[in-house]
């Protein structure tokens, strides 16, 4: 280690996607801080206040769930430190269960990790824990961390024991229900269940990015020769790309944030620890030797000296391409970009721009700035390819890989709303309507933007009409639950026993896009007119995949070609909605006649029913 | 006719065969004694359900209780249910024999009157004596009639088969939508509908939840006059009242665990009020077929009586090609299942061979004649032979001959019924050269979920439930339990079994039945379980 090396880099390397950081828990991190002598990275304990309030003010038990790396232990330690200052020595302690006096006459039992305590301890704790959760022992509260599977297994095993009390079964069902419906409390239980995998927010992401990127330790780099002329240090270069500029926020960082948000809506939650892995890998990733996937200062200087920036490409690093496939898979954050298909999805416009440089405006938008990973990297490949063409397979392969790299870079750099719609960054992903999905989400959250929401409702209605009926209809004013009589393997059909549901009306049922309060996803449902009430009608939860499916179908794709799962989901929605509406509205007229409709297309592509009255 | 059925050899615990039972086609009373008369291989599970509903619709029409249970007169007495099915030939003709309606409807004739007369002309030409002019009064115009026919044609079940027009059926959604299986003379020859549905009816009738099934059937199907049924009724002609009459077949056991299981599934499926009843029939047909297949195995196992656990249905969900451990295990289970009925027949005859009356025959000087008489009486078995007792084979040889007959696997037999049914419900796959093994199709998986899941259920609980209820096994944990492995190796590599389980979850997810919460936790969901009821489980905690 030479004098110019920055200790912060070595410290950050311990957070990277390397084998030793698999077991990186709270304790190891503090150890690393001591070793490297740099200020620790503080990550937010997002639910700490809720934990405090629940235990201290409400007097309820707390269970923290979430996957590894979500900060369950961290939350518990923070609570312990704040509540019992001066007793750091007792943490974590030898025993699996820590007993403390929360207040006079009130015991707090902390189970740091349910999976870490022995079967005997679990057994011993079961009765008291159950009683506490059922609210039978207010003098004793629990603070427990466990991932959801363990938690369920714990209560399921208890419920299945011979002679188990009926309350065990109830407890199991209640907790299963809370996890499934993502509820934090349930009537009759003295419990708040915080699922830390669901506490994702853009604030958390920014907090972590800021903690790393604006760490005071970067100041040590000022003394480094590479900061003063010469080829730029790749670490500093990558850092600069993630830092917000004076007047322009970093589009790289913005796109990462959006991708994570989309992933969360797809139930692909990224734990906090994995966010650290991501930012560190973008900064330090190095693709030369997969056994040493992260840069240190010495290697970074070497790369800069030889201009080997192809190895340190931050856009590839974001996708984890500097890692061996098995290591990449073990770090789920990289899966986010893999699932988007970034680098592999494209369209003619963008590929023509990359290969031919046309249209020029778009080309300049992409290549005018940041030459190191753009024009400088790509030009040699392009030249070789045009010189040698497809004659040599090696050339084609390398060019294809360079093209993928540039598509990736374009995805992270293109503006959200470019002049040409086909140049939207989301066209470079599987979720071509990902940006629109986020727009819709924002409009629903802000409860404004009827002018944003309405066009989506129209398209979704058209998509549903096409998927249900199998006809290329343009009808977006009424939703027709078309199908077959009985179950068939091809669910699309032209029969409907109820009339179409108006997209907008005040006199009858209508179609409505809302925000599901629990999952925070857009939901398409059937709304009753104000003067009516009835049992709830199941609505269609729009995950990004389903949204994508319906938007693509609305814009011309064939329903069967995209996703069987989506097809099934809308079929279920159609069946249960039809049943509900049939039960709610007596379809018979005064003569006891009921109508069946065979659907066809009108001259303007609208759906036209031929009615048979019976 | 003398009381002959009275003398038939019975399985242990079985009820006597009523004298009303027609025995005309019975050549050997062995299979029927164990399982019932009759589980027919050429009757698909769809037609089984349909036949069962025939009985229910008939009883509803005659204002009889749908299920009366088993009467107790010095022990349980077998039901003697007689029922009739309207011939409904006019509707059947329109749906399955007519070839002109669509042509004329889409033809050039602009005038409605012209269309009607063009059509009547073809009817007069092609079907002498068929009178359909009544239809003109029932519909506003020809087009409306044509559309109705076209619509109802889409509700045909098993439309891919090329059966005669008098053996084709639509979804049994009302009394106007059922037809008997007759020949061209309108006589009930039961080519594809031969009592297997009567067995289903009897199983339900003897279940402890028959009352609940009746109430739900009435609410969802029998007591409703759905639009489809009304449409069918309007197309039906005056002959819809002419009945084909018959009496019900024989099912030996007054009670059996599979009866209650069947009723549980019917209650579960018919309770799903947020799915239209026409969409419930497909899963209903499949789980009913599954329960009947299980019944065949369980009755075999009971008859063999060796106390060995029933070999599970091990499913190959991975679907890898070639000779892999998962498919092999699945295929072996199938082979094991196929041998069970033969072992049961063997045991049934063994029990007779050990009886005092047979021992007396063996000891008798006139044993040859006595043996022939006794075998005829008990087994309805009288092979053609010289009536001279001296030329008859020895009693031992006669019984050996009967045994050989009972083991014959040609023609219609219970093994073929088992095979066809598990295949038709989508549980079994056969492939040329690759063999035969258990691999579920999507519709079968859907039926399993709909019949077994109410509020969301953990995936592990679901696997456990289908093992306990149907002996269906997929993953390592259930394999260990069902194959009763306490120590030692699993019957297939652990990693393969895990993959098998993972693939099932993936299949269910694609079908829209799995909600995965994290790496560790996934729920199987039934999207048709009532929204309201889900919300109501809050009460559980207070209970």
Boltz contact constraints between the chains, C-beta under 6 A:
constraints:
  - contact:
      token1: [A, 67]
      token2: [B, 518]
      max_distance: 6.0
  - contact:
      token1: [A, 147]
      token2: [B, 520]
      max_distance: 6.0
  - contact:
      token1: [A, 148]
      token2: [B, 517]
      max_distance: 6.0
  - contact:
      token1: [A, 148]
      token2: [B, 518]
      max_distance: 6.0
  - contact:
      token1: [A, 148]
      token2: [B, 520]
      max_distance: 6.0
  - contact:
      token1: [A, 148]
      token2: [B, 521]
      max_distance: 6.0
  - contact:
      token1: [A, 149]
      token2: [B, 520]
      max_distance: 6.0
  - contact:
      token1: [A, 149]
      token2: [B, 521]
      max_distance: 6.0
  - contact:
      token1: [A, 170]
      token2: [B, 540]
      max_distance: 6.0
  - contact:
      token1: [A, 170]
      token2: [B, 541]
      max_distance: 6.0
  - contact:
      token1: [A, 173]
      token2: [B, 540]
      max_distance: 6.0
  - contact:
      token1: [A, 174]
      token2: [B, 541]
      max_distance: 6.0
  - contact:
      token1: [A, 179]
      token2: [B, 517]
      max_distance: 6.0
  - contact:
      token1: [A, 180]
      token2: [B, 456]
      max_distance: 6.0
  - contact:
      token1: [A, 180]
      token2: [B, 523]
      max_distance: 6.0
  - contact:
      token1: [A, 187]
      token2: [B, 538]
      max_distance: 6.0
  - contact:
      token1: [A, 188]
      token2: [B, 541]
      max_distance: 6.0
  - contact:
      token1: [A, 188]
      token2: [B, 542]
      max_distance: 6.0
  - contact:
      token1: [A, 485]
      token2: [B, 154]
      max_distance: 6.0
  - contact:
      token1: [A, 485]
      token2: [B, 155]
      max_distance: 6.0
  - contact:
      token1: [A, 485]
      token2: [B, 278]
      max_distance: 6.0
  - contact:
      token1: [A, 486]
      token2: [B, 171]
      max_distance: 6.0
  - contact:
      token1: [A, 486]
      token2: [B, 278]
      max_distance: 6.0
  - contact:
      token1: [A, 486]
      token2: [B, 279]
      max_distance: 6.0
  - contact:
      token1: [A, 487]
      token2: [B, 279]
      max_distance: 6.0
  - contact:
      token1: [A, 487]
      token2: [B, 282]
      max_distance: 6.0
  - contact:
      token1: [A, 535]
      token2: [B, 532]
      max_distance: 6.0
  - contact:
      token1: [A, 536]
      token2: [B, 531]
      max_distance: 6.0
  - contact:
      token1: [A, 538]
      token2: [B, 531]
      max_distance: 6.0
  - contact:
      token1: [A, 564]
      token2: [B, 510]
      max_distance: 6.0
  - contact:
      token1: [A, 565]
      token2: [B, 510]
      max_distance: 6.0
  - contact:
      token1: [A, 568]
      token2: [B, 511]
      max_distance: 6.0
  - contact:
      token1: [A, 568]
      token2: [B, 512]
      max_distance: 6.0
  - contact:
      token1: [A, 569]
      token2: [B, 512]
      max_distance: 6.0
  - contact:
      token1: [A, 572]
      token2: [B, 512]
      max_distance: 6.0
  - contact:
      token1: [A, 572]
      token2: [B, 527]
      max_distance: 6.0
  - contact:
      token1: [A, 575]
      token2: [B, 275]
      max_distance: 6.0
  - contact:
      token1: [A, 575]
      token2: [B, 279]
      max_distance: 6.0
  - contact:
      token1: [A, 576]
      token2: [B, 274]
      max_distance: 6.0
  - contact:
      token1: [A, 576]
      token2: [B, 528]
      max_distance: 6.0
  - contact:
      token1: [A, 579]
      token2: [B, 274]
      max_distance: 6.0
  - contact:
      token1: [A, 579]
      token2: [B, 276]
      max_distance: 6.0
  - contact:
      token1: [A, 594]
      token2: [B, 227]
      max_distance: 6.0
  - contact:
      token1: [A, 596]
      token2: [B, 227]
      max_distance: 6.0
  - contact:
      token1: [A, 598]
      token2: [B, 147]
      max_distance: 6.0
  - contact:
      token1: [A, 612]
      token2: [B, 147]
      max_distance: 6.0
  - contact:
      token1: [A, 612]
      token2: [B, 148]
      max_distance: 6.0
  - contact:
      token1: [A, 614]
      token2: [B, 227]
      max_distance: 6.0
  - contact:
      token1: [A, 614]
      token2: [B, 230]
      max_distance: 6.0
  - contact:
      token1: [A, 614]
      token2: [B, 231]
      max_distance: 6.0
